[in-house]
Amino acid sequence: MTADATRKLTQGERTAITRRQILDAAVELLYSEGYAATTTLRIQEVAGVSRGRLLHQFPSRDVLLVAAVEHLVTARVTDLSNYDDWPQNSKERIDRAVDLMWHTYQQPYFWAATELWLAARSNEQLRQVLLPHERDIGLLVRAAADSFFGEELCARPNYPMLRELLNAGMRGIALTYALDPRDYSTDPHLLDWRTAARLVLGA
């Protein structure tokens, strides 16, 4: 047995593990059961932590839920930003970038974030907690899209407009899947988005 395997965890390491368990449980519940059902008691149960540990990490439910979504979005979008298997051909790169952008709207973190958005509409306390985090997440999502298209395509004059239109359109279409679940990969809008991106970027 190695020294690493027998070494006791430090207090900081134990705290980090507990925090990760709580955040993962919160996102899982937001995605599967919705905002109303995602109580601190349910999060505590799914995370397998004590009430004291949960409250020590997160003093309120809304702070916890917003932190959970930001935690998952940051991790997943950062992973996607590190994707590096890009084609050299501009048209193929655009198609791949559009596909990857659409992929982000198929993920549990999108639905978890949507739950918070809808709840914040009638919950001022949640809205105040959520708003600054959503701005940060928006910057992260835009940076990820920029990495998908690459420097050369991003430098083209109409790229910023295209990026915003794609994100807005994809978010809106993705919401329809809440009522009508279907295969994301065959959505007819996907071809339209690719075609529009090629035209706007002169490919």
N, C-alpha and C positions, 0 to 999 in steps of 0.2 A: 504494500500500500504506500502511495506516495505521500510526501509531507503535505502537499496541497489537499489531499483527500482527508487527512486527519486534522488539519488546522481548523480551529474554532473560528466561526464567523465573528467579525468585529460588530460593534453596536451599529456602526454606520451601514454595514452590509446587511444586517438584519432589518434595519429600518427601510433600506432601499427595496428589499424583497417584499416586505409587508406593503409598502406603498404600491409596488407593481401589482401585487395580488388584488389590492383594493381597486385600483384603476381599471385593471382588466375585467374584474367582476362588474364594475359599474357600466362599462361599455357593452359588455355582453347582455346585461339586463336591459339597457336602453334599446338595444337593437332587437332583442327578442320579445320584450314585454312592454316597452314604452315608458314614457316619462312618469306617468301617474303611478305605475306599479314599481318603479325603481326607487324604493324607499331605502333609508340607511339600514334598516333591519334586514332587508333582502340582500343588500350589498354585503353586509357583514356575514350573512349566512353563506352566500356563494363564495366569498373570498376566504372564508374559514378563519376569520380573525376575531379577536375580542372587541367588545364595544369600546373599551378604553383605547385600544390601539387605533381603531377607526377614527374616533373623535380627536385623538391626539394628532393624527395626520391631517384631518379635514374637519374644521369646526362646524361647517354647515353642509347640508345636502347639495345645494346649488354650486357651491365652490368645488365640491368633489366631482359633480357631474361635468362641469365645464372643464376641469383639469383632466378628467378621464378622456374626454373627446379630443382635447388638444394633444394629450399624450399619444393617443393612437394615430391621429392624423399626422403629427410630426414624424413619428416612426415610419409609417407606411409611405408617406409622400417623399421622405428622405430616401427610402429604399428605391423608389421609382426613379428619383432624380439621379441615382447612381447607375441606372441602366446604361450600358455602353455598346450594345450590339446594333449600331445604327447603319443603315445602308448608305452608300455614297451618293446614289442618285437622288436628286432633290424631290422628285415626285414620290418616290418610295419612302423617303424620309418623312415627308408631309403625311402620307397615309399612315405610317407607323406612329407618328406623333399624335395624330387625331385619334387613332385606335387606343393609344395608351391614356390619353385624356379621358376618353369615354369609359375606359376601364376603371378609373378612379371613382366614377359615379355608380359603380356596381358594388362597392365595398361596404361592409358593416358600418365603418366610421361615417359614411355619408348619411346613412339612415339614423345613426345615433345623433349626429349633429342636427339633422332635420327635426328630430324629436325635441331638441332643445329650442330650436328656432320657433316651432309652433307653440311650445309652452311659454316662451318669453313674450309672445304676443299679448298675453293677458296676465303676465307675472312681472311686474316692474322690477322686483328685487333680482330675479333671474336675468332680466334684460341688462341690468346694470353690471352684473358679474360677467355676462356673456360678451357684451359689445367689444371691449378692448381685446379679448382673446380672438374674436372673429376677425378683427382687423389684422392681427398677427397671422392667423391661419390663411387669410386672403393673400397676404404677401408671400407666404410659403407656397401656396397653390400656383400663383403667378410665376414664381421662380422655377417651380417644377416644370410648368409648361414651357418656359424659356429653354430649359435644359433639354426638353424633348425635341424642340425644333432646331436647336443649335444656333450658334452665333451668326452664321451667315444668313439664315432665314429670318432670325430675329431683327437683323439690321435693316430689313426691307421696310419701306415707309409705312405700309398699312398693317404691319404685324401686330402692334398693340391693340388696334381696333379688332382684328381677327381674334386674338386671344380672348378678349372680353366677350365677344359675340359667341364664341364656341363655349366658353364656360357657362354663360347665361343660358344658352340654348340647351346644353347638355343637362344642366341642373333642372330645367323645366321639364324636359322629356323624361328624365329619370324619375321624377315625382309621379308620373302617370303609372309607373310600375307598381306603386303601392296598391292601386286598384286593379291593375291588369298585369299580373306577373307573366313574363314571357322571356324568350331568349334574347339577351342583350346584343349578342353578336350578329343577329339578323335584323336589327332595327333599321327600317328604311331611311331614317335620318342620317345614319352613319355614312352612306354613300353621298348624301347631300353635303355633309360637313367636309368630307374629303374633297369633293369637287369645288366647293366654295373656297377652301383653303388653298387649293392649287391656283385658282383664278386670282385670288387676292395677292398671293405671294409670287405670281408671275411664273408659275411652274407649268 
